[in-house]
Amino acid sequence: MEPQVTNGPNSATANGPSSNSRSCPSPMQTGGSNDDSKTNLIVNYLPQNMTQEEFRSLFGSIGEIESCKLVRDKIT
């Protein structure tokens, strides 16, 4: 008996998910380089009264912080 072939958003093959599944490409797949100069990190839910000095103290042990900008919610 021949296996059924399906082609839809919920179809899957015995070898894994369908070709409709999405994943993030790795830097190697996108031709990215090892240049970290364009790396940004967004950190949410910081205290409204946190200073840049406190931020650097908290995250500086993880790695070098070239610059930081604390964006405040103007409403609260």
N, C-alpha and C positions, 0 to 999 in steps of 0.2 A: 504494500500500500504506500502511495506517495505521500510525503508530509505536506500539509497545507502551507501555502505561502500567503502571508498577510502583509499588508502595507498600510498601516494606519498609525495614529499617534500612540495607541496603547499596545501595539504589537511588539513582541520580543522574540528573539531567536534562542535556540538552545545554547548558543555561544555567548549570550549576554544581551544587553539592552539593544533596542533597535537603533538604526542609524539616525533616528530623530532625536536621540538624547543629546544634551548639550553639556559640555564641560569647558573649563577655562584652559586655554593652551598654556603650556609652560613657556618660559622665556626662550628656551632652545627652539621651540616650534615656531615662535614668532620672529626669530632672528634677533632676539635681544642680546645685548652685550652684558658684560660684567660691570658696566658703568653704573655706580650707585648714586651718581650726582643728581638724578631725577627722582629719587625716592622720597615719598611723602607719607606721613602717617597721621591719620585723623583719630583723635581720642575723644569719645563722647562721654557725657555724664560726669564731667569734672565739677567740683564745687564752684559756685559762682564767684567766690572770693579768693580762689587760688591765684597766686602770683606766678610770674614767669620763673622767679627764683625757686619757688616751691616745686614747680613743674620740672625744672632742670634737676633739682635735688632728687625728686622721685624717680625720674626716668633716665637720668644721666649715667647710672650704674649699668644700664643695659647697653648703651652705646653712645657715641658722640652725637650731640645735638648741635647742628650748625646754626639753626635758627628755629624759633618757635613763635607762633602767633596765637594768643588766646582770644577766641571770639566769644563775646558775651551776648546773652539773650537780652535785648533791650527792654523787653516787656516785663520780665521778672526781676 
